[in-house]
Amino acid sequence: MFLMDYCGVCRSCRLGATNQCLDKRADMGIADDGGYGPFEIVHETNFFPVTDDIELPTATMLLDVMGTSSHALGRAALVRPDIESIYIAGAGPIGIGILLMAKLRYGAGLPVHISDVSKWRLEFAESFGGIPVDATAPNALATVGRPDVAFDASGKEIARRAALDIIGKRGALVCVGHGETVTVDVSNDLLEPEHAVLGSEYFRFDELGANLELLRENEDSISRVITHTFPVDELDNAFETFLGGETGKVVVVQEGTQW
């Protein structure tokens, strides 16, 4: 498996913060061609070996679903080590990943509220132990209380603002989803309650090893995040299905390729 093409020699990379490489060569399959092709040229340092006991679609869980999510939880723990409650805005694959990884990290009893506009995704999140919050309902967050940490996996300004309004004293808002902005009142939002607003970008290469062990130990529950698999020649259908709002993770595979 491979990630963003980090240089390996800059200050960030030497510290292990490969997701913050100061001389990043490319985002493979995004800024460089080949994301949906049968072959792609990448630097060998970017590969992470996964043994044959993990099927390829399941191995993709190591990327956004586990990697991005566990990194975001680690970012939150830097400023709030005593997390006892969590709120997540957005129940797409990243939001579900944060829910799942939070339960693995802090225990099944940790209360995790998760909101979305899709009834299907809320029911899906509930099947992983999340407490569903209908984002379309009036005063949707009234039942959430004062969570220690909120994660925005929606990328929406309204969701970020609402999350910042409900976190408790010493709470943190961790922005995981790219997209819109958020405006803060420094005195009321940050200083008086000692809130923190953090960004969390993808994950570090050195986090993959521990996540692989978690995947092996919890393969049945983690692989359940994948609800649809499409061959690459049905790419348009894959995107249409995902954008319909009634899927977990959608995986596109190149049929006939030897891995």
N, C-alpha and C positions, 0 to 999 in steps of 0.2 A: 504494500500500500504506500502511497506517497501523498505529500502535503504541499504547502506552499514551498517554493524553491528558495530556501534560505541560504545565505552565503557560508555560514559556519565559522567565520573568522572575525566578525565585527564584535563590538563590545557586548551587544545584546546576546548574540549567539554564544559567546564565550561564557556567559552567565547561564546559558540554557534557555534564555528567552527567545527561542527561534521564531515565535509568532510575532516578535517585535524586531525582526532583523532590520538593520540599518541600511543594508544593501541588497534587499530582496530581489532575486532575479526574475521571478514570475509567480503568478498564481496558476498552477497547472490546470489546464482545461478551461480557464477563464480568460486570463491575459495571454495565455499561450494556447494554440490550437491543440485539439486532440481529446477533449473531455468526453466526447461520445464516439470516438473512433476506436478501431481495433488496436492501434498502436500509438504510442506517444513517447517522445524522447525526453528523459528526465535525468537529473544527476543521481548517481547511485546513493549519495548520502541521504536522499529524501525517502528511500524505501524503508518500510518497517515490515519485517518478516512475520507472516501469519501461517501457522502450520495447517496441514490438510484437514485436521479435525474440525476446523471452523469453515463452514461454507462461505463462499464469496459474498453473497448478499448479507449474511449475518456479520461478516467482518466489516462491512461498511458502517456498522453501528459504532465502531471505534472513532469515526470522524465526527460529524456534527452531533449526533444523538448522545454519544458518551463523551467525546473529547471536548467539544465546545461547552457542553453542560457542566462537566466536572470542573473545567477551568473556571467557569463563572462562579461556581460554588466556592472554589478556592480563593477567588478574588474577594468574595463576600466575607470569608473567614478572616481575611487580613484585618478587617476593621470591626468585625462582629464575631468573636470566637465562641460566644455563648448562644448560638442560634437555637431557638425553641419553636419558632413558627415562621412560615414562608408564604408569600403570595406571588403568583406568577401570572403575568398578563400575556395571554396567547397560548393556545393549546395545540399549536402545530408541532412538527417533529422536535424542534428545539425546546419548546415549552414542556412537552411530554418527557423529553430527555432530562430536563432539570428536575422535574417531578420524580422520575425514576431514580436518578443519581442521588437526589436528596434523601430518598427513602433508604437507599443502600448505604449512604454515608452516616445518616443520623438515626436510622431505625424506622421501622414501619409505623410506629406510633406518632411520628412527627406530623403535626397538622400542616397540610399544604393546600391552600386554596388556589384554584386556577380558573381563570376567566377566558371566555371566548364568545364569539357571536354565533358559532355553529353548535347546534344542539348535538349533532353527531359527535363532534370532537369533545364536547363536555362529557358525554357518556363514555367515550373512549378513555378520557383522563380519569374518570371515576373508577374504571376497571383497574387502574394502576394504583388506586388508593387516594387519588386526589379528591378534594372537596370542590364540586363544580360551582361556578358563579356565572350566571347568565349576564353577559355584558350588555345585552339589549334591554334588560329590565331597569325600571326606575330605581335610583339609589342602589345600584347593583352591588356596591362594595360595603353596604351597611352591615352585612353579616360577617365580614372578614375580620373585624377587630383591629388590633394594632400589631401587625406582624413585625418581627425583628428585621426581616430582609424582604425586599421585593425585587423580582426579576422581570424586566420587560423583554419579552421575546416577540413582540408585535411590531416594533419599529414605529409605533404611532405616538404622536405628541400627547394626545388626549389620554392614552393609557399610561404614559410615563408620569404625566401630571397627577393623575388620579392615584397612582401608586405612591408618589412622593407625599401626597396629602394624608395617606393612611398609615405609613410606617411609624412605629413607636419611637420613643426616645432612644438615641444612639443607633437608630436604624440606618439601613443602607439601601439605596436603589442601585441595582446593577443593570446597566443597559447592554443587552446582548444582541438585540435585533437592529440591523442597520435601517436607516430610513429618515424619519422626521427628527425634529429638534425637541428641546424642552427648555422652558424659561424658569429660572429660580429667583426667589427673593432671598438674598444672602442672609439677612438677619433672621427672618422667620423660618425659612426652609433649612438653613444650614447651621448658623451659629447657635441660636437658642436651643434647638433640640439635639445639637451635635450629630446631625445627619451627614451621611456621605453619599456622593453620587459617583459611581465608578463605571468605567467602560471595561468590557471583556471581549477580546478579539480572538476567536478561534481557540487554539491551544498550543502548548509546547510539545515538541517532539518527545522530550523525556517523560511526558505523562502517559505515553502510549503503553508502556510495559505494565503499569499497575492496572490500567483499564482493560488490557487483554486478560489479566487474571480475573478481574471482576466479570468479564464477559464469559469466561469459561465456567465460573462458579454460578452464574445467573443467566445462562444462555436462553433458557426457555422464556423467561419473563422479558428479557431485553429484546430478543428476536421478534417478540410479539408486536413491537413498535412497527415493524414492516407489515403493511396491510396489502400492498400491491407490488408485483414485479412485472416489468414489461421488457420485451426484446427491444433492441435499439431501433429497429425499423418501425416500431410503434411509438416513437418518441413524442409525436404530437398528441397522441392519445394519452400518454403518460402525464404530460403537462395538463391537459384538459381535465383528467381525472383528479389530479392533485388540487388544481385550482377550484374544483367543485366543492371543496371544504368537507369532504366526507372520507378522508384517508388519514392514515398515520404517515409513516415514511414510505415513499414510492421509490423503488430501486429499478434502474435501467441496466440490463445486462447485455453483453455481446455474446449471443449464442454461438456455440461451436468453437469458442476460444479456449485454449488450454491454459490453465492458471497454475 
